[in-house]
Amino acid sequence: MAMSFFDQFASPYFLGIPLIAIAIALPWVLFPTPSSRWINNRLITMQGWFVSRFTNQLMLPLNVGGHKWALLFASLMVFLITINMLGLLPYTFTPTTQLSLNMGFAVPLWLATVIIGMRNQPTVALGHLLPEGTPIPLIPVLIIIETISLFIRPLALGVRLTANLTAGHLLIQLIATAVFVLLPMMPTVAILTAAVLFLLTLLEVAVAMIQAYVFVLLLSLYLQENV
């Protein structure tokens, strides 16, 4: 029984073909397409307002050079939110619970920010490895520590998103199983447990949105250091 809790994180297969590609491509199908009318419908208007507000908030601390990333960050944000929210539906698969997928997003984008910093301002980029005013005996140790922390950044990005979504899905499944087990024996306790399950589901909806925002926000902070 304990092993079956983790079956939901296995990539589904149909006739030997992994369906994770369909799960990744599905959010793009659900996005509304802009119309040629002067006045859009409520859904498109709300989506445009949300993307505009998020982009303005994210690009506020960046200079003009970092504004080129606005489209990429906004698209990644909407994509992650949609995948995380769809994963909360019954009998669905959440691709962002796979560490390989999250690392596939985190490593190239983090590496792009580092390459931009090394190309545009190599002195400033390398200066982040050694804080100003460091005593001479501590210079080699601090350079090693800062280098390790630099390379841990993409791993932290991927693990944070994976761990938060995985923990939430496991909690929902454990409490839902407890509700079905307790319902014939102790209906009152089962109803209270179901109320906790409802509150936890609302919390997971918030976590799905917050983790997507944190993922993109940290990438923007890494970009801010290198532009």
N, C-alpha and C positions, 0 to 999 in steps of 0.2 A: 504493500500500500504506500509505503514511504517513497518508493521509487517512482510510482505513478504520478506523484506530484510534479515531477520534473519532466514528464512527457510533453507538457504543453510548450516547453521551450525547444523541443526538437523540430527541425525544419520538416514540414509535411512533404510527402512524396505522392505522386500519382503516376502509375505505370513506370516507376523508376525515375521520373523526372521531378527534380526539386521545384516546389511551388513558391519558393521565397521570392523569385523574380516577379511573379504576379502580385505578391503581397507588397512589394516595393513599388510596382508601377501603378497599383490601384489608386493611391491618393491623387495622382495627377489626373485620373479620369473623373474624379469627383469634383475637382475645382471648376467653378462656373466660368464660362468663356465670356469676355466682354462683348456687349452688343453694339450695334451701329447706331442705336437710338441716342438722342440727346440726353434723355433721362433714363438711368439704369434702374433695375429692380432693387429691392431692399437687400438681397443677398450680396450682389456685386458691390453695392454702395458700402455695406458693412465691411466686406472683405477689403475694399480699397482703403477705407478709413483705418482699419486695424493695421494693415501693412504700412501705411503712411506714418501712423503714430509710432509704430515700433521702429521703423527705419530712422525717423528723426531722433528718437531717444537713443538709439544705438550709435548713430553717427555723430552725436553731439560732442563727445570728447575728442574725436579724431579731426585731424587737419584735412585740407582739401585732397591731399594725395590718398588718404584712406577712404574717401567717399566712392572710389571706384569699386569697392567691395560691397556697396549697399545692396545691389541686386542679388549677389551671391548669398549674403547673410540673410536677407529677407526670404529668399526662396528656401534656404536650408531651414530657417525657423518654421515656416509654414509646413514644410515637408515633414519635419520631425514631430510637430504638434499633431498633424493628421495621422501619422503612423501610430503614435502613442495613444491617441484617442480611439482609433479603430481597434487597437489591441485590447481595449477594455470590453468590447462586445463579446457575447458568448460565442464559442466555437470559432474563434478567430486566432490568427497567429501574429505575434508582435515581432517584426524583424529587429527592432532596436534592443531586444533582450539578448541578441547575439553579439558577443564581444568582437568578433571578427568584422561585422558590419560597422560597428561604432568606431573601431580602430581604422577602418577604411575611410571614414569621414575625418577622423581627428588627425591622423598622421600626415596626409597630404596637405591639409589646410595649415596645420602648425608649421610644417616644413616650408610652405610657401611664405609665411610671415618671416621665418628665419632667413630665407634666401633673399627676400626683399630688404631686410635690414642689413645683411652682409653686402649687398650690392650698392645700396643707396648711401648708407652711413656705416661703414665697417668699424670705424673707431668707436662710435657710440654703442654699436651692437656688442662689440667685444668688451666695452667698458662696463656692461651690465654684469660681467663675470667677476668683477673686482670692485667692491664698494669703495668710495673715496675715504681716505684717512685710515685705511687698514694698516695695522702694524706689519713691519717687514717679515717677522717670523711666521705670521699667519697667512701670508699671501699664497703660498702653494696650496695650503689646506682649503682656503676659501675658494680658490679657482676650481679645485676638484669638486667641492660641494655645489657651487653654483652651476658647474657643467652638468653634474648629475641631475640637479633640480630642473635644468633646462630640458634634458632629454626625458624626464619623467612626465612633463606636461601633457603630451599626447596620450600617454598611458592613463594618467589621471582623468582626462576628458572621457575616454572610452569606458573606463571602469566605473566612473561615477554614474554615467547614464545607464549602463548595464545593471549595476547593483541596485539602484533605486527602483527601476522598473521590475526587475526580477523579484526583489523582496516584496513589492506591492502585490504582484500577481500571486506569489506563494501565500501571502497572508489572506488574500481574498479566497483562494481555493481551500485553505485550511479552515477558515471560519465557515465557509459555505458547507464543507463536509461535516463540520460540527453541528450545523443547523439541521441537516438531514438525519444525522444520527440521534440527536436529542429530541426531535419532533415526536416520535412515537412514545418515548419514555417520559420526558418532561416538557410538555408544550409551553409552559410559561418561560422556562429558561431558553427554549428554542426561539420564542418570539423576541426576547431580549437580545439574544445573540444575532438574530436577523436584523434588529435595529442597529446593532454595532456594525454588522456587515454593510448596511446602507450608508452609515456615516463613513466607513472605511472606503467605500466606493467613491463617495464624493471627494474624499481626501486624495484618492488615486487620480481622479480627474484633474485636481489641482497640481499634483505631482507631475503628471504627464505634460502639462503646459509649462510648469516652472522649470523642469529639467531641460526641456527644449530651449527655453530662454537662457538658462545658465550656460548651456553648451555653446550657444552662439555668442553670448556676452563674454565668456572667457576668451573665445577666439578673437573678438574685437579688442580685448585688452592686450592680447599678445601682439596684435597688429599695431596697436597704439605705441608699443615700445619700439617698433621697428620702422615707423614712417615719420 
